[in-house]
């Protein structure tokens, strides 16, 4: 599958859709099933997705309240690109007419990349607030976030009808990191406010640049869970499930 807006943009351009940014994405899914025997079925499931969008600030945006003035302000450019995938193998085994089990081995992962740039631009506005001239004074990275994470997991579940009124469900799973790396960086800034709107900046807020990083390798972090539940049929139409 592919983004319809991206397809229209390729044919006619963004102006036809009246959008400043086009989300571009596609995904694919596959499933393969193989009968090992009358009581055992093996299946492979996979899903992959890719999406991105680039939001570009408009330096020619009209501002009627700044007519016939020269004014400097910032605009942002946001670039986002992400990928996701999951791939799993399942073995389903029948236990006669009353139950079955499912053994699953799977992996999934995500990649996220976000970059935000800020341009400080000097604008010259005309009599109607239209931009008649502009020039970029400076450019800087405001925010960058890049991460790549994936995990492995093994899951086993049993479903069994122990009585005409009782259906037992037991399961457990263990997950562990394949890898998890990431870096988030944010730039410093100085922001001034005119709180009483008298034309003079009376408050200044300074933020400092910094970064936050993550680096996990295979097996560094794991988690497990298990459950057991009983589905008790009070009547053919009404049942209650008790579990832990």
N, C-alpha and C positions, 0 to 999 in steps of 0.2 A: 504494500500500500504506500502511496505517496501523497503528500500534501496537495490538495486541490488548489489552494491559493498560490503555491509555488508554480504550479503548472500554468495557471492563468497569467501569472507575472511573466513567465518565459514567452508566452504568446503575445500579450498585449502591453505589459508594463504595469508598474504599481499605480500609475495615475488613473488607470481604469477602475481599480479597486478602491481608490481613495484611502490608501493606507501608507503610513510612513515607514513601516517595517513589515516584512513578510516572514511568517514562521515557516521554516523549511524542515520537513521531517519525513522519514520513511521507516517502515518496519517490515519484518519478515517473520513468518512462523512456519515450523515444520513439525510433522509427527509421523513416526514410523512404528508400526505394530507388527510383531512376529509371534506366531503361536509355536512355542517350543514343544508343547504336548497338549492333550485335551484339558489338562489342569494347570498349565503354566503359560502365562502370556508375558512377553517382553515388549516394552514400549520405550521409545525415545521421543522426548519433547524438547523443542528448542524455540526460543524467541529472542529477537534482536531488534533494537530500535535506535535510531539516530535522529537527533533534533538540534536545530540551531536557529538563532535569530540575532540580527544585528540592528540595534536601534541607534539611529544617527540623529544627533541634535541638529536643529535648524537654525543656522546663524542669520537667516533672512526673515525671521518671525517678526511680524508687525506689532508695534506697541504704541498705541495712539497717545498714551500719557507721556511719552518721551519725544513727542514731535518737536523737530528743529533742535534737538539736543545731541550731544556726543556722550555716550554712556558705555561703560565697560561692565561686562557680566560674563558668567561662565555657562557653557553648555556641555552636556555629557554625551559620551558615545559608549554604548553598552554592547558587548559581544558575548553571547552565551552559546555554548556548545556542549551537549551531553550525549552520552551513549549508555545503553543498558542491555544486558543480556542475561539469559537463564538457560541452562541446559541440564536435562535430567534423564536418568534411566530408571525405569520402574519394572519390578518383577512382581506380577500378581499371581498368587497360588491359591487354587480352590481347595478347600478342606471338605470334600463331600458336598452335601446339599445345605449344610448349616453354617458354613463359615468360609472365610478367605483371609489372606494376609497380603500386605503390600510392602515390599522392600524398595526403598528409593535412595539413590545416590545422585546428588545434584550439586551444581555450582551456580552462583549468580554474581554479577558484578555491575558496577556503575563507574562511569568516568564523567566528571563535571569540570568544566572550565568556564570561568566567568572573568572577564576583563572589563574594567570601567576606566575610561580616560576622560579627563576634563580639560577643555580648552578655554582659556581666558581671552575673550575677544572684545575689541573696541568697535562699537557701532556708531555710525552716524545716521541719524533719522531725519527724514524729510518732513514736510508740513502735515502729512497725513499719518505720520508714525511709521512709514515704510522705511526699510533699510536702503539707503542710497550708497553706503560704502561700509566695509568692515575689514578688519585685519586681526590676525591671531597674534596676541602678545606673548603668550606662553602656553605650554601644554604639559600635563603631568598625569601619572597613573594614580588614580584615587583608590582603587580596590582591585585585587587579583586573587582569585580563589581557584586552585587546581587540585583535584583529588582523583585518586584511582583506587577503588576498593573492590575486593572480591572475597568470597568465602566458599568453603566446601561443607557439605552436610550429608549425614547419613540418618535415615528415618525408617522405622519399622512399626507397622500397625497391624493389629489383629481385630477382626470383626467376627463374632461367633454368637449364634443363637443357642444358648444353653437350655432354653425352655420356650414353650410357645408364647410366654409372656415376657421373657427376658432376652435382651440382646446385649451382649457384653462387648465393650470396645476397650482395647489396651494399646498404648503406643508410647514411643519414646524417640527422641532425636538428639543428636549432637552436632553442633556447628563449630567450625574453627576458621580462623582467618587464613586465607590464601596469601593475601597481601593487603595492606591499607596504608597508602602514602598520600600525604596531602600537605599543602602549604597555602596559608591565607596571609596576604600582605595588604596592609592599609596605610595610605599616606597621611602625613600630618596636614593640618589645615588651620587657618585663622579666620574666624567668622566674626563680623561686627554687626551689632544690632542697634537700630534706632527705636528704642522702646516707647518713648513718648512722642515720636514722629515730629520732632522739631527740626529735622534736617541735619542733626548732628549725631554721630554714632557714640552711644554712651556705654555700651557693653561689648566686651571682647571675649570670645571663647577660643582657647587654643587647644588643639588636639595634637598628639605626637604620633609619629609613624611607629609601626610595629608589625609583628608577624607571629603566627601560630602554626606550628608544624606537627605532623603526625607521621610515624613510621613504624608500622607493625609488619612482621614477617609471618611466614607459615607457622601456625600453632601458637603464636604469641598470646592470642586471646581466644577463649572458647566459652560456649554455653551449652547447657543440656536441659532437657525437660522430659517429663514422663506424665502420663495420665491414665486413669482407669475410670470407666463410667458404665452404668447399667441403664438401659432404656426399658422401663417397665410399662407394659401395655395394661392399663386399667380396663379399658374396653377397646374394641377394634378401632374406634375413632379417637380415643383419648389415651395419652401416655405421659409419663413423667421420667425425666432423666436425672439420675443422681451420679455424681462423679467427684473425683479428687484429682 
